[in-house]
């Protein structure tokens, strides 16, 4: 079918956790790059595969005998529970925009899921309707789905999926298309760029939805004192759970932190700068999640009593916090950052963790020194094998900017595109901020 119908793009909608139904699905491509697999008269050669934050992309050559080589892109989108919907529409909207940008005129798009009607119906509906809303003031979700059901029964299988289409369309309508090529970015003058960013930031502040996100752990009475800002709390399903034991009164598995990923799925943990009562929890977080790189973006303001030097800052000095022990092994100074190497231990474990701590010198206020930030990112973006721990005073402002910049640099390197608004929308879904505080808290 792919060969006969000249399909250029395949969209595969799967459950990232795997289901019994999807475990029955046959793999129709080679497992390794530069390997081929024969399926009857058709040979498929996997040329390249890249894992992005919200999807996997494979480039394949489809060959039939001595005829021409047909190139196919396959997008694997792992955000679907069987019969359900993605937890947030942002990722799906972003991928649809990417696929729409890659599609060439007149070429067929092949979409499939386990049953071929549920997730497939949702995707096709959004793919078509997101194109329609660019030029028309009114759209009918009902008419589109009714039309699809004339060709294939039960397209859009559940009420939940039907309602999700409306939510996703609303977000797509309100969200600007921030995608641009590197060439377009170079041609954009600074005043136009500032105006564009100001408009998009305002939309970001107004359109992010948090009403269905739970923050029970952060709101509990036993954890209130662990939050520097009571309106900046991690969403329960995205927060790291502390595992190592503690002997301090009031300690449990909670820390004000959240998981984040760049577009290549490399892990980050964002957190607030430690309070006096949470220093042990901070080092437990480092220890439990093998964070071999700590990126400190804020400075220690002596007028702010809640900020403290939470590490031993002299060679061979040792600091103990509850059951955690931190030993300073090395200190290196530069104009851009201070690099300190620590050995981190837990008194009830044989494990020892070597950690690089980078304290950035170029962000004393709201606006960073762009030259220093570029050098800092260049040096730190590939450090460590575990998740990098990024922190600033609140864990959401400067930290989110750093992770967003890293992600967009990687997108540029892989796809020569920027889609920063969509990325900010996704990070907004990871942390609940009431009032006007968001993951990106200011326009900078």
KAWO-V634468 format. One line per field, one symbol per residue. phi: phi as a letter, one per 40 degrees, with the letter a starting at -180 (. if undefined). burial: 1 if it has 9 or more other ideal C-beta (glycine too) atoms within 8 Angstrom, else 0. A space follows every 50 residues. Layout:
BEGIN
phi: ???
burial: ???
END
This chain:
BEGIN
phi: .dcccfccbbbbbbcccgbccccccccbaccbcgbbbcbgcbbbbccaab cccbabbbbbbbbbfccccbcbbbbbbcbbcdgbaccacdccdccccccc ccccdgccbbbabcbgbcccccccdcdcccccccbbcbbbcdcccccccc cacgcgcbcdccccdccccccccccccccacccccccccccccccccccc cccdccbcbbcbbcbcccccccbdccbcbccbbccdcbccccbccbbccg caccacaacabcccgccbbbaccccdcbcccdcccdccbfccbbbcbccc cccbcccaccbcbbdgcbbbbgccbbbcbabbbaccabbbbbbbbbcbbc cbbcbcbbbccbbcbcbccccccccccdcbcbcgbccccbabcbgbcccc cdcccdccccccccbfbbacccccdccdccbcbcfbcbdbcacf
burial: 01100011111111100010110000001100001000000111111010 01111111111111000001111111111101001100111111111111 00100010111111001111111111111101100000101001100110 00001111011101111110110010011001001001000010011111 10111011010000101101001101110001111101110101010000 10011111111111101111111110011111111111111111111100 00000011011100001100111111111010000111111111110000 00111111011110000100011011101100110111111111111111 11111111111101001111111111111111100011111000
END
